[in-house]
Amino acid sequence: MKSQRALLALAISTSLLFAAGCSKTDTDASAPGQAGSTAAGSEDADAFVARVNKTVKDMTPEMTSAAWLGATYISEDSQRLEAAANERWLAKNNEFVEQAKTYDPAGLTPATARALHLLKVSASMPAPRDPAQLKELTDIASRLGATYGAGKWCVGDDCKDIGQVSEILADTEGSSYDEMKAAWEGWHTIAQPMRKDYQRFVELTNEGAKEMGFANTGDVWRAGYDMPADAFKAEADRLWGQVQPLYEQLQCYTREKLVSKYGEQGSVDGMIPAHLTGNLWQQDWGGLWPLLEPYQGVGSLDINSALQKQRDAILANLVADAGGMGKLTASQQVELERKADHEMATRMTKLAESFYTGLGMPALPESFYAKSMLTQPRDRDVVCHASAWQMNSDASDVRMKMCIKPTEEELTTIYHELGHIYYYLAYKDQPPVFQTGAHDGFHEAIGDTIVLSMTPDYLASIGLVDKPAVSEEAVINSQMRMALAKVAFLPFGLMIDQWRWGVFDGSITPDRYNAAWWELKAKYQGVAPAGGPRGEEFFDAGAKYHVPGNTPYTRYFLSHILQFQFYKSLCDASGHTGPLYTCSFANNPEAGKRYWAMMQRGASQPWQQTLKELTGGEQMDASAVLEYFAPLQAWLKEQNEGKTCGWDAAKP
């Protein structure tokens, strides 16, 4: 999966308002005043919304700069600045929420009524009004993010950061079973110190949620979907029910292949051992491609090698210009290596940019490449987790933060992140209160819809692969590669917030944080830790960025549904004929025009209306996922015939 875009409890650069719905409880929180005025009659609703928009516009640069420093220069000083900026905003946001609840929506203009509505459900980190508790909350939030960002797995003096740990896990051919297990367990130790802070974080945000008129923080999050919070739960379950059979076939096939390689160590009661998927959180199984490739070498798309060759060629040219490696000191050689890495990262980013401009969208601002962090610095700790940033309300300063390496996964992540950037650019003329996605799943789906258009033919057109041969075997291989990223992710995208909703509402108590985490991973993913249950001395949820970073995660599950829905609509708009999985709408102006029009809406209207304008329907629907993967699903059923699929979720 590709990463977080709302940074460390701030929903700022994509507006402070990742929301668009109404809680059953928030509408009764206070007695209404007259239409268009507060109960006290001091400021009418239109004037209030105008003041909110001006305040957000004025405060955003300071807020985003503090958050940027907190993520790219991790230190006590940057944490202090970030926490203080957080505190100022959250105190102001509490004032806005309280005042928004005093207006009677009757008689207001639709724009003003919607702005008030969004304000009331805006907080991903609802903060208590008490100043001491507010400061405590912001300090904890900053500390949690910094703990994650600086996390390393150390054995003696040998310390590895998340990138190095991930490389061990991704090398499923070169790393042994025990090496991967040690790396997986080692990374999860970084979260153990977070447990006490996180428990207090939950208490404080729940207090803030109750003061806003909600039952708990999870209720706030679910209220942001233009439907009652309970109805949203049912909607998420409905969408999972559509795709669950496809996932179960993939899990069964994968487990059997792992058993064939590792024997009885390849399965835990029918579940996949957590350290064997090639990914720290089992959300992307691309590292298992060498084991799972259906037809070896057919339709080969060795993008990694192509990218690495480009990077090596850049370095070779730099060395030649410097007079040869023999004339360079060790320090100079390192600097040339880093320069080659940065030039390659820039080249990969410009390649992704060209897809968007090919649809008729504008070029990125000149400042983007000057101010973004595209490679990992040597001199300080940073949060390498990829993210996109809107630094000010007119989107004249947009940035990306990422530690890019020349791999296929990193390339697709860049295409994804630029989806956020282009969404910022599209809705920049909306008032700040509407500068966010139609709902948060939309924001995550924009770039991944583009990724679906990175077909073998498209990749050949940009010189990363040879023109692919067309065959049924090549289709299955291509679909398997895509499924290891898209289908494998679906249950993970759902279960993180299933865990947090339980934590927030108290059904998961602090003494069962870890047990409940693994129960849900067993239920949804069919994944378990090797070596028996993980005890409560661990806090394995905290080893995933979005938990200490307090980023709602259901958005990613929804995006994996919406991106196929968007993709099908844009393929239809481009005039595509033939199987859905063969479509690339690259360089199609009609597809670009329709996509840009949807993106320009931001959150100015309910997401159902925005969805209808693009797709013709008001309901999220996974049928396009099933249409896309129909060849693979049929093939998997054939491969799994006669095998015992499924798992015992009662034994995490």
ABEGO torsion letter per residue (X at the ends): XAEBABBGGBBAAAEABBBBBBBAAAAAABBBBBBGBBAAGABBAAAAAAAAAAAAAAAAAAAAAAAAAAAABBBAAAAAAAAAAAAAAAAAAAAAAAAAAABBABGBBAAAAAAAAAAAAABABBBBABAAAAAAAAAAAAAAAAAAAABBBBBEABBBBAAAAAAAAABAAABBAAAAAAAAAAAAAAAAAAAAAAAAAAAAAAAAAAAAGBABAAAAAAAAAGBBAAAAAAAAAAAAAAAAAAAAAAAAAAAAAAAAAAEAAABBGGBBBAAAAGBAAGABAAAAAAAABABBGBGBBBAAAAAAAAAAAAAAAAAAAAGEAAABBAAAAAAAAAAAAAAAAAAAAAAAAAAAAAAGBBBBBAAAAAABBABBBAABBBBABBBBBBABAAGABBBBBBBBBBBAAAAAAAAAAAAAAAAAAAAAABBAAABBBABAAAAAAAAAAAAAABBAAAAAAAGABBBBBBBAAAAAAAAAAAAAAAAAAAAAAAAAAAAAAAAAAGABBAAAAAAAAAAAAAAAAGBBBBGEBBBAABBAAAABAAAAAGBBAAAAAAAAAAAAAAAAAAAAAAGBBEBAAABBABGBAAAAAAAAAAAAAEAABBAAAAAAAAAGBABBBAAAAAAAAAAAAAAAAAAABGBBBEBBAABX
